[in-house]
Amino acid sequence: MADPTGFLKYARQDVGYRPVSERVQDSVEIEIPHPEETLVRQAARCMDCGIPFCHTGCPVKNRIPEFNELVYRGKWEQAAANLHSTNNFPEITGRVCPAPCEAACTLSINTDPVLIRHIEYQIAERAFAEGWVRPIMPARHTGKRVAIVGSGPAGLAAAQQLARAGHSVVVFEKDDRIGGLLRYGIPDFKLEKGVLDRRLEQMRQEGVVFEPGVLVGEDISARYLRNSFDAVLLAMGAGVPRPLSVPGHDCGNVHYAMDFLTRQNRIVAGDGIHPARGVSARGKVVVVLGGGDTGSDCVGTAIRQGAKEVHQFEILDRPPEGRNPATPWPTWPRILRTTSSHEEGCQRRWNVLTQRITGTDDRAEELHGVGVEWIGGPRGTRMQEVPGTEFSMKVDLVLLAMGFQHVVHSGLVDTLGLKLDSRGNICVRHCHTSEEGVFAAGDAVAGASLVVTAINAGREAAAAMHRYLMQSNWKH
């Protein structure tokens, strides 16, 4: 452990942001890292709690008290080794993870938790700066070939683990660059893409082969995969967005959030995009439907594009501020969260149902909505419209950030004839699908979730595939 009384001597010191007036003018990351002296004090707050409940909150099972103590004692290289032993990409989770570990921290019972996420970020950055992040080569090569479809966090984590186990790994990605959600779904002001590129370079040196611009199921067939590889992992994510099923949803200026975010990330990357091929929020009244992280990312992106006004509507109740008895420690609390994007200028509303969108010449001009309330009963909670709360507002751009339904079925999933659950996700048993030698992981199995959850799923799938391949090798 670190300082036994550190949590009594030091208060939590949250990470600061660059000034709003400065950061909305660019796409550079907004956090201001703590100096080492401050960070060591924050690590010292990790108490001798006996049972580290932070472990229950961390999907990748980071050994949090251990790396906190190592940071406190100045053993940074050991801290980096500790962190990388459970997490392939701590430099990414240290930036974008909502930190369920902090919600589960024992200090969260009655005070502020340890600053775990930022300590993780600093360890990872120190490791890159000092040259401690080097290729890890396998002791031997197995002669087995593995195909991974999808290069998001689950696919990349699995690829790295399998390559280090000695297998030949090829990652297929439908987009023109590797990274999936990490590349095109997360704005640069949260995750600059150079952070991803340096990790991909390590993976290339470890032997992972990347094949971008390949849509498996069309450009190459499922039969080709089965015949050319000893095992296949499907890690395509939950690519079907939840639609807005109201009149006017198909207007030309109503767009899915991922299309909007992807276009902006391509612009930041230097791609030449003609205005006719995309959408911009500049000078417009923007409404974002959906109150989650993706909606928040749309808010921040629209503001950086120069939106006139940005509104965010959520159909659910406004969460309580502070503690919520309905989600007690150590569970993830459902509370009101104000992101850095909200602080940059956004009008938020809860309990809003969009009824229709109207306009002319295929252009949305007005959004019509109504207030709702959620009524509990013996058969569960149901939504009810509130009379007299109907409203209309002028809009120039509507962004749909209402979540995702399931993995795309057309193409590969349908061709393979995989068994699906009632929600449309791929059914697996120990990461193995209903087809021999075909595995699945991440959001394709569990539905849309966190980056850190996907990394853990990829690691678990890699372990299952390694066992399968070695058993197959033994049989031969």
N, C-alpha and C positions, 0 to 999 in steps of 0.2 A: 504494500500500500504506500501511498505518498505521505503527506503530513497528517498525522492522526487528528489534529485539531484544525486542519486547513479550512474545513467547511464553516468553522466558527470564526476564523480570523478574516476570511476573504469573502466578499460578496461576488455573485456572478456578474461578469462584465460582458455584455453582449457585443457582438461585432458591429462596427459602424458601417455606414454607407457613404459613398461620395455624395456631395450635395445634389439635390434634385435638379437644380438649374444646369448643372454640368453634365450629369449622367444621361439625361434625356436627349442630349445632343449627339450621343454616340451609341455604339453597341459593345462597349468594353465592360467587363465584369465590374460590379458595383461595390462589392465588399472591400473593406479596408482591413487587411490582416493585422492581428495584434502583434506587437513586438514580443520577442522571446521572454522578456522578464514578466510581462503580463500573462503570457500563456502558461508559464511555469506556475504562477499563482493559481490560475484556473485549474490546472491539473492537480494542484495540492488540495483542491476542494473534494476530490474523490475520497470518500470516507471509508472507514473499516466497517462496512455495513453487514458483514457476515455472509449474507446471500446477495450477490450482485444481480438485482432484478433488471438492470440494464441489459443483461444477456437475454432475458425473455423478450425484450422489445426489439432486439437487433436481428433481422432476418438472416444475415450472414454469420451470426454468432461471433462477432468481434470480441476479443478478450480485453474488454475496455479497462477494467481496473489495472491490468498489467501494463498496457501502453501508457496509461496516465502516470503510473509510478516511474516508468522508464523516462518519460519526458521530464518529470519532476527531478529526477536524478541526473539529467543531462545525457542519458544514454540514447541518443536519437537514432543511431543506426540499428540498435536492438529494437527500438520501438517500431521502426519501419519494417523490420523483418517480422515482428509480431503481427503487425497490422496486415501485411501482405500474405500471411499464412492463412487468413480467413477471407480476405477480400481482394479480388483481382484488380479492382479499380477504385482505391480509396480516394484518389484525387478527384474522382467524379462524384462519388457519394458524399465526399466532404464538401461539395458545392451544392448539390441538388437534393440530397436526402432530407425529408421532413424531420428526421431524427426521432423515430419512435423510441430509441434507446433513452433519450432524455426524458421523455414522458414517463418511462418506467424506472428512472433513476430513483433510488431510495430517498434522496433529498426532496424529490417532488411531492412527497407526502405532505410536507408543510412549509416548504421553502422553494427556492429556485434550484433547478438541477445543475449538474456539472455541464460545462460547455463542450460536450463530447464531439459534436460534429466538427466544430472549428479546430479542435485539437487534432482530429483525424486529418483534416485538410492540411494543417501545418506539417504534420509528420510526412504526408505524401509529397508535399512540395519540397520539403527538406531532402527527402530521398532522391528526387530528381536532380535537385541543385547540386548535391554532393556526389552524384554519379553512382548511387547505390542501386538504382534500378537498371539491372543488366539482364540480358537474355538468360533464361534458365533452360539449359539443354537437357534432353533425356539421357539417361544412362545407356539406353539401347533403343533401337527402333524395332517395332513389332512387325512391320510389313503390312499392317492393316490400314485401309483407307477409309476415311470418314468424310461425309458431306454434311455441311451445316447450311440450312436454308434460313437466311435472315441474319443480319449483323448488328442487331440491337444488343442490349446488355446481356441477355440470356445467351444468345448465340456466341458473342465474343468471349464470355466467361467460359463457356463449354469448350470453345475452340482452343483457348489457352491451356486449359487443364488437360485436354486430350493430346495436344502437341507435346506437352511436358511429360506425358505418360508414354511417349514414343510412337504415337500414331501419326500418319500423314493426314493432314486436315485441309480441306478446301471449304471456304466460306463463300456462298453465293448470295448476292445482294441485288435486288431489283433496281435500286437507285444507282445513280452514276458515281456515288461516293460511299465508302464504308462507314457504318455507324448507326444506321436505322434511326430510331427515336433520338438517340444521343446526337446525331448529326443534324437532323432536320426538324425534330419536334421540340427541342429546348432552345430558347433564344440565346444568342451569344452573350447578352448581358448577365446571364446566369452561368453559362458554360462556353467559354471561348473554345473554338474548335481546334486550336493548336494543342490544347490539353489532351484532346482525343487522339490527335495525329501522332504525338510522341509515344503514346501507349501502343498504337497500332504498329509503329516502327519496331518496338520491342517484340511484338508478336510476329512480325515478318522475320526478324532475325531468329526467332525460335522455330521457324519453319512453317508457320501458317500461311497458306496461299489464299489471297483474296480475289474474288471474281465479281467486281461490280458490274452493273448494267445487264444482269442476267435474270430474267423472270422465269423461275423454275415452274414448269407446267406448260410454258409456251415456247420460250427460247430453247430450253432443253426439256426433255420429257421425264416423267416419273420413272418410266421404264429404264431410261438411261441411268438415272441415279441408282436404281436397284441393281442394275447389271455392273456398274462401274465402281461401286463402293461397298464395303463390308457392313456399313451401318449408316443410317441417315438420321439427322436431328432436324426437326421442324421447330424453328424459333422465329416465326414470322410476326409474332405479336397479334394483338386484337385490332385488326385493320378496318373493321366495319364500324363507322361512326353511328351513334344513335341519331336517327333522323328527327326533324321537326315536321310532324304530320298535321299541318294546318294549311288552310288555303293561303297561297302566296309563297309557300316555302321554296318554290322553284324559280323565284325571281332572280334576275341576273346578278344582283348585288347582295345575295344571300349566300354565304360561303361557309364551308366547314372549317373549323379552327386549324386543323392540320394543313390544309391547303394554304391558308393565310400565313401560318408560321413557316412552312417550308419555303414559300416564295421569299419571305424576308431573309431567311438564313442563306438562301442562294445569293441574294443581293449582297449581303455582308461578305460572302465568300468571293465576291467579285464576278459572279456570273452576269453576263449581259442579258437582261430580261426586258423584252419590249412591253410597254404599258398595256397593250392589248391582250397580253397573255396572262395578266395577273390582276391584282387588286391592291389599291393603296388607300389608306385611311386619311391621307392629307386633306385638311380642310373640311372633313366630313363629321357628321353626327353618327357615332358608332354605338351599336348596342351589342353587347356580348351576352349570349344566353348560356348560362351555366356558371356556377360559383366556385368551381374547383381550381386546381393549379393550372390546368390548360387555359381556362378562362382568364385567370390572372396573367398568364403569359401573353394572351391576346391583348389585354389591357395595356401592359407595358410596351408591347410592340406597336400598338396603334398610337400611343402617345409619342413614341419616338418617330413615327412616320408623320407626325404633325396633325393629329386629329383635332377637330374643333371641340368636340365633347365626346366623352366616353362614359357609357352607362353599362352596368353589369346587373343582370337579373338572375335570381335564383328562385326556383319553385318551392324549395323547402323553407322551413322556419329559420329565422335568424338565430344562430347559436348563442348561448349565453356567454357573457364575458367572464373571465376568470374561471373558477372551478365549476364543473358540471357534475352534480351527484349521479346523473344517469350513466356517466362513464368514469367511474372512480379509478384511482391509481391501483395497479400499474397499467391499466388499459389505455389505449390511445384516446385522449379526451376529445369530445366533440365540443369545441369552443369557438368563439369568434376569432378568426385569424385575419390580420391585416398585413398584406404582403408589401414589399417595397414598391411594387407596381401600383397598388391601391394608393399608396402615399403620394404618388406622382400626379394624381388628379383623376379621380374616378368617382362617379355617383353610383352607389350600390343600393339595390332593393331586394328584399326577400319576399317570399309568399306571392310570387307573380307568375301567372299562367299566361302564355302567349296564345291568343285565340285565332288571330289571322294577321296577314300582312297584305296591304293593298298598295297599288301604284298604277302606273301607266307605262306602256311600251316595254314591258318586261323589267321594269325597274321598281323596286320597293320604295315607297315614299312615306308610308305610315305603318306603325306597328300598333296593333290593338290588343290590349291585355286586360286582365282582371285579377283582383286580389283573391287569394285562397287561404283556407285554414285546414289544418290537419286534425281530424277527429279520431280519437282512439275508441276501440270497441273490442268485444270478445273475438272478433274475426280479424283483428289487426287494424292498422291505421288507414283511413281513407281521406282523400282530398275532397274538399267542398268549396265551391265558389262563394264569395261573399257579396251579396247584393249591394249595389251602389258603389262598388269600387272599380267599375269599368273605366278605362282610360285609353287615350290614343296619343301617340307622339310621332313627330317627324323623324325619319331616319334616312340616312344615306348609305349605310352599310350595316349588315347584320351578320354576326359571326356565331356559328353554332359550336358550342363547347360543352355539350351535354353528355360527354362520355362516349364509350365504345361498347358495342354489343358482343362481338366475338371475332375469331379469326376468319379471314376470307375463305369461303368454301370452294368457290369456283376455281378450277384449275387443279392444283396439286392435291388438295384435301379430297375433293370429289373423285379425282382419278384414282387415288390410292384406296378409296372406299373405306376411309377411317370411321370408326365409331365415334359419335358425338354425344355429348350430354344434352340435357333439356335446354340449356342456355346457348347451345351451338359451339361450345368449346370442345377441343379434342380430348377424348377419354384416354387416360393412361393408367397403368399399374406399374409402380416403381419406374416411372418415366417412359415405359414401353407402351406404344399404341397397340391397337388391335391387329396391326400388321407386323409380321416377323421382321426384325431388324430395323424397324422404323420407330424412332423415339420422338418425343415432343416435350417442350419446356417453355416456361415463361407465360406471357399473357395469352399465348395460343391455347394454353391448358387452363389457366386460372382466371382468365379475363383481365381487363386492364388493372394494373396495380403499380407498385413503386419500382423504380430502377433497382434499388437494393434488393427487393424481393426477386426480381428477374435475375440478378447476378447469382443469388443463392440457388435459384431453380436451375440455372445453367451449370453450376458446379455439381449439383446433385445429378443432373442428367449425364454429365461427363463421367461421374463415378459409376453410374448404372451402365453406361455404354462400355466403359473400360472392362467391367466385369463380364459383360456379354461377349465382348471381342476376345477376351482371354479364355473364356470357356469355349468359345468357338474354335480358337486356335488349338486348345488342348484336344478337342474332339478330332481335329484333323491330324 
